[in-house]
Structures are given as C-alpha cells and as structure tokens.
Amino acid sequence: MSDSFDKLVEVMARLRGTGGCPWDREQTHKSLKTYLLEETYETLEAIDGEDPGKLREELGDLLLQVVFLSQISSERSQFTVRDVADGIREKLIRRHPHVFGGERAADAREAIGRWEEIKHEERAERGDGSVLEGVPRSLPALLRAHRISDKASMVGFDWTGVEEVLVKVEEEIGELREALAGHDKGGAEEELGDLLFAVASAARHLGIDPEMALQSANKKFSARFRRVEEGLARRGLRPSRENRVEMERLWEEMKDQTDST
C-alpha cells in the first residue's frame, strides 16, 4: 500500500512539475473545488449502485483530489500529503480512547458521543467553543439541518422521540398555513424553513438520511414523470398546461404500476 501511494504522489508531483501537464500545472485549490464535489457525488452514486468495481474507480478519483490539493499545498510550503495522513491518523487515535486508551464504549451511540465530546474539547481549546462548529456551511441545506440537530442532540438538546418531532412538524405546517392566509411571503418563507428543519429532525430520529431520502424521491418522481411524457407522446401530446388533466391521469396510472411492482 505504501509503495502504491508513494508512486501516486510521485506521479502527481511529476504532472505539476517542470515539463509536466499544462492543465495540471494551472490548477489551484479553488479551481479544484468543482472536481472535488463532482468526484464525491460520483462516489456516492457508486455506493448506491452497489458496484464494487465502480466504487474502486471512484474512490481512486476521490483520492486523486486529496493528493492533488496536497501537492499544491506542498509547493507552497504549507503541508504535504503525508502531513494530511499523519494528522488524520493522530486524530483517529485521539478520538477513539475506547479503542486505543483505557475507556470503554458500550455501543455505537456512546462511541460517537465520546467522539463529539473530544472534538468539542479540542475546539474549545482553540477558541471555537460552539457545539455546532464544524458543520460546513457549504453542505446542502437539508443535510446541514440534519447535522446541526444531530450535533445539538449529542449534548441532550433534543426531542424524546419521533412522535414529539412529528407534533412539531404538524405545528410548523399550521404556522405555514397562517402565514399563507395572511399573504405574508416573508413569514411563509420562514415557516417553510422551520418545517423543513423539523422534517430533517424527524428523519434523524427515524435513522434516515434526509438528503438520501430526498434524492430517492427525486429519482422516483423523475422516472414517473418521464413515463407520463412517454404516455403523452403515444397520444400525440406534449407536457403543457392544456394537457394537465391527461398528465394527472397518466401520473396516477404510472404511480399504480410502480407501487404494485
């Protein structure tokens, strides 16, 4: 493994060096952000596809981004990829005292709770005292809501169960209806945000990743709507407001077909 990794690092250095690839030499941390995000999502798709070969390939592409970004930093005398590896190795040992120290963790929840406690202590030492520090602002909003509420729950700030959360969801729906009835667009936006946050919390209590759940819903809707379009095309029609009744009829037909399979 060490030999393979060393060779990868050497190749990256060659690509960035004198006589290397013009495109690779032009890249910066910021220019690679899009590629890092793209490779992350492609890795997620490979996981969902349960294709080991594809996952291996996508993990390689993701690893390339880590090596690439580290190489740029190395050229700036900031840190090397080995510093990155040493840092995460030390962090893993430090945050797993139940494995590498004398502590014990009865279950996964207790283990992750101890991880969060240690992380909070580390941040407090650096002056970043909030429990919510470390949740990236660039996360998709629904996923960020899930992570924020999860962080708060780690220190006991949480509902006692999913039923309480569902009561909150219903409460937020009522407040959204009130804002709409009052033609208060700003209030409606705020209440819709509160509703989505409550839904993300409900997902957490159910052990469901809301981002993945929404991705599945997007996929299901898209597949059904494409079948509606195909049904319209067979009748010489196209999606339009004028054909709404036919679209809804086909939607229910496609929904019944997919629900029964």
C-alpha positions as CSV (number, residue, x, y, z in Angstrom):
1,M,0.0,0.0,0.0
2,S,2.8,2.4,1.0
3,D,4.6,1.7,-2.3
4,S,1.4,2.3,-4.4
5,F,0.7,5.5,-2.5
6,D,4.2,6.8,-2.9
7,K,4.1,6.1,-6.7
8,L,0.8,8.0,-6.9
9,V,2.3,11.0,-5.0
10,E,5.3,10.9,-7.4
11,V,3.1,10.9,-10.5
12,M,1.2,13.9,-9.2
13,A,4.4,15.8,-8.5
14,R,5.6,15.0,-12.0
15,L,2.4,16.3,-13.5
16,R,2.7,19.5,-11.6
17,G,6.5,19.9,-12.1
18,T,8.6,21.4,-14.9
19,G,7.7,19.7,-18.2
20,G,4.6,18.3,-16.7
21,C,1.0,18.7,-17.8
22,P,0.0,22.3,-18.7
23,W,-3.6,21.7,-17.3
24,D,-2.4,20.2,-14.1
25,R,0.1,23.0,-13.6
26,E,-2.6,25.6,-13.9
27,Q,-4.9,24.3,-11.2
28,T,-5.3,25.9,-7.8
29,H,-7.2,24.9,-4.7
30,K,-10.2,26.9,-5.8
31,S,-10.2,25.6,-9.3
32,L,-10.3,22.0,-8.0
33,K,-13.4,22.6,-5.8
34,T,-15.8,21.7,-8.5
35,Y,-13.9,18.5,-9.3
36,L,-13.7,17.5,-5.6
37,L,-17.5,17.9,-5.3
38,E,-18.2,16.1,-8.6
39,E,-16.0,13.1,-7.5
40,T,-17.7,13.0,-4.1
41,Y,-21.1,12.7,-5.7
42,E,-19.9,10.1,-8.2
43,T,-18.6,8.1,-5.3
44,L,-22.0,8.3,-3.6
45,E,-23.6,7.1,-6.8
46,A,-21.2,4.1,-7.0
47,I,-22.1,3.2,-3.4
48,D,-25.8,3.4,-4.2
49,G,-25.2,1.3,-7.3
50,E,-23.5,-1.4,-5.2
51,D,-20.9,-1.9,-7.9
52,P,-17.5,-2.7,-6.3
53,G,-15.6,-2.1,-9.5
54,K,-17.2,1.3,-10.0
55,L,-16.7,2.2,-6.3
56,R,-13.0,1.3,-6.5
57,E,-12.6,3.5,-9.5
58,E,-14.5,6.5,-8.0
59,L,-12.5,6.2,-4.7
60,G,-9.4,6.4,-6.8
61,D,-10.7,9.6,-8.4
62,L,-11.6,11.0,-5.0
63,L,-8.1,10.1,-3.6
64,L,-6.6,11.9,-6.6
65,Q,-8.3,15.1,-5.4
66,V,-6.8,14.7,-2.0
67,V,-3.3,14.1,-3.4
68,F,-3.7,17.0,-6.0
69,L,-4.8,19.5,-3.3
70,S,-2.0,18.4,-1.0
71,Q,0.6,18.7,-3.8
72,I,-0.4,22.3,-4.4
73,S,0.0,23.0,-0.7
74,S,3.3,21.2,-0.6
75,E,4.6,23.5,-3.4
76,R,3.6,26.5,-1.2
77,S,5.5,25.0,1.7
78,Q,2.2,24.7,3.7
79,F,1.9,21.0,4.2
80,T,2.4,17.7,2.4
81,V,0.1,14.7,1.8
82,R,2.0,12.9,4.5
83,D,1.1,15.6,6.9
84,V,-2.5,15.1,6.0
85,A,-2.2,11.3,6.6
86,D,-0.3,11.8,9.9
87,G,-3.0,14.3,11.0
88,I,-5.9,12.1,10.5
89,R,-4.1,9.1,12.0
90,E,-3.4,11.0,15.1
91,K,-7.0,12.3,15.3
92,L,-8.4,8.8,14.9
93,I,-6.3,7.6,17.8
94,R,-7.1,10.6,20.0
95,R,-10.9,10.4,19.4
96,H,-11.1,6.6,20.0
97,P,-10.0,6.3,23.6
98,H,-12.3,3.3,23.9
99,V,-10.0,1.5,21.4
100,F,-6.6,3.0,21.9
101,G,-6.9,4.0,25.6
102,G,-8.4,2.7,28.7
103,E,-12.0,3.8,28.1
104,R,-15.0,1.7,27.0
105,A,-17.9,2.3,24.7
106,A,-21.0,0.1,25.1
107,D,-22.4,0.8,21.7
108,A,-22.1,2.9,18.5
109,R,-24.1,5.8,20.0
110,E,-21.8,6.0,23.0
111,A,-18.7,5.9,20.8
112,I,-19.9,8.7,18.5
113,G,-20.9,10.7,21.6
114,R,-17.4,10.4,23.0
115,W,-16.0,11.4,19.6
116,E,-18.2,14.6,19.7
117,E,-17.2,15.4,23.2
118,I,-13.5,15.2,22.4
119,K,-14.0,17.2,19.3
120,H,-15.8,19.9,21.3
121,E,-12.9,19.9,23.8
122,E,-10.4,20.4,21.1
123,R,-12.3,23.3,19.5
124,A,-12.8,24.9,22.9
125,E,-9.0,24.9,23.4
126,R,-8.7,26.7,20.0
127,G,-11.5,29.2,21.0
128,D,-14.1,27.6,18.8
129,G,-16.4,26.7,21.6
130,S,-19.8,26.1,20.0
131,V,-21.1,22.5,19.7
132,L,-22.2,23.4,16.2
133,E,-18.8,24.3,15.0
134,G,-17.6,22.1,12.2
135,V,-20.8,21.7,10.3
136,P,-19.8,23.0,6.9
137,R,-21.9,26.0,5.6
138,S,-21.5,24.6,2.1
139,L,-23.4,21.4,2.9
140,P,-26.8,21.1,1.1
141,A,-29.3,22.8,3.4
142,L,-31.3,19.7,4.3
143,L,-28.2,17.7,5.1
144,R,-26.9,20.7,7.2
145,A,-30.1,20.8,9.1
146,H,-29.7,17.1,9.9
147,R,-26.2,17.6,11.1
148,I,-26.9,20.7,13.2
149,S,-29.8,19.0,15.0
150,D,-27.6,15.8,15.4
151,K,-24.8,17.9,17.0
152,A,-27.3,19.5,19.4
153,S,-28.7,16.1,20.3
154,M,-25.3,14.9,21.3
155,V,-25.4,17.2,24.4
156,G,-29.0,16.4,25.2
157,F,-30.8,19.2,23.4
158,D,-33.4,17.1,21.6
159,W,-36.9,15.7,21.5
160,T,-37.5,12.5,23.4
161,G,-38.8,10.6,20.4
162,V,-40.1,10.8,16.8
163,E,-43.7,11.3,17.9
164,E,-42.7,14.6,19.6
165,V,-40.9,15.7,16.4
166,L,-44.0,14.9,14.3
167,V,-46.1,17.1,16.6
168,K,-43.6,19.8,15.8
169,V,-43.9,19.1,12.1
170,E,-47.7,19.5,12.3
171,E,-47.3,22.7,14.3
172,E,-45.0,24.2,11.6
173,I,-47.5,23.2,8.9
174,G,-50.2,25.1,10.8
175,E,-47.9,28.2,11.1
176,L,-47.1,28.0,7.4
177,R,-50.9,27.9,6.7
178,E,-51.4,31.0,8.8
179,A,-48.6,32.9,7.0
180,L,-50.1,32.0,3.7
181,A,-53.6,33.0,4.8
182,G,-52.1,36.4,5.8
183,H,-50.4,36.7,2.4
184,D,-47.1,37.1,4.3
185,K,-44.5,35.9,1.9
186,G,-41.6,36.5,4.2
187,G,-43.3,34.8,7.1
188,A,-44.2,31.9,4.8
189,E,-40.5,31.5,3.8
190,E,-39.5,31.5,7.5
191,E,-42.2,28.9,8.4
192,L,-41.3,26.7,5.5
193,G,-37.7,26.7,6.6
194,D,-38.8,25.8,10.1
195,L,-40.9,23.0,8.7
196,L,-38.0,21.6,6.7
197,F,-35.8,21.7,9.7
198,A,-38.4,19.8,11.7
199,V,-38.6,17.2,8.9
200,A,-34.8,16.8,9.0
201,S,-35.0,16.2,12.7
202,A,-37.8,13.6,12.2
203,A,-35.6,11.8,9.7
204,R,-32.7,11.8,12.2
205,H,-35.0,10.2,14.9
206,L,-36.0,7.6,12.3
207,G,-32.4,6.8,11.4
208,I,-32.9,8.1,7.9
209,D,-30.6,10.4,6.0
210,P,-33.0,13.1,4.7
211,E,-30.7,14.0,1.8
212,M,-30.7,10.5,0.6
213,A,-34.4,10.2,1.1
214,L,-35.0,13.3,-0.9
215,Q,-32.6,12.0,-3.6
216,S,-34.7,8.8,-3.8
217,A,-37.9,10.9,-4.0
218,N,-36.3,13.0,-6.8
219,K,-35.4,9.8,-8.7
220,K,-38.8,8.3,-8.3
221,F,-40.6,11.5,-9.4
222,S,-38.3,11.9,-12.4
223,A,-38.9,8.2,-13.5
224,R,-42.7,8.5,-13.2
225,F,-42.8,11.9,-15.0
226,R,-40.7,10.5,-17.9
227,R,-43.3,7.7,-18.2
228,V,-46.0,10.3,-18.2
229,E,-44.2,12.1,-21.1
230,E,-43.9,8.8,-23.0
231,G,-47.7,8.2,-22.5
232,L,-48.5,11.7,-23.8
233,A,-46.2,11.2,-26.8
234,R,-48.0,8.0,-27.7
235,R,-51.2,10.1,-27.9
236,G,-49.5,12.8,-29.9
237,L,-49.5,15.1,-27.0
238,R,-46.8,17.0,-25.1
239,P,-46.5,18.3,-21.5
240,S,-48.4,21.5,-21.2
241,R,-50.9,23.3,-19.0
242,E,-53.6,22.4,-21.6
243,N,-52.9,18.7,-21.1
244,R,-52.9,18.8,-17.3
245,V,-55.9,16.5,-16.8
246,E,-54.3,13.9,-19.1
247,M,-51.0,14.3,-17.3
248,E,-52.6,13.7,-13.9
249,R,-54.5,10.7,-15.2
250,L,-51.2,9.2,-16.6
251,W,-49.4,10.1,-13.4
252,E,-51.9,8.1,-11.3
253,E,-51.7,5.2,-13.8
254,M,-47.9,5.2,-13.6
255,K,-48.0,5.5,-9.8
256,D,-50.3,2.5,-9.5
257,Q,-48.0,0.5,-11.8
258,T,-44.8,1.3,-9.9
259,D,-46.4,0.8,-6.5
260,S,-47.6,-2.6,-7.5
261,T,-44.1,-3.8,-8.7
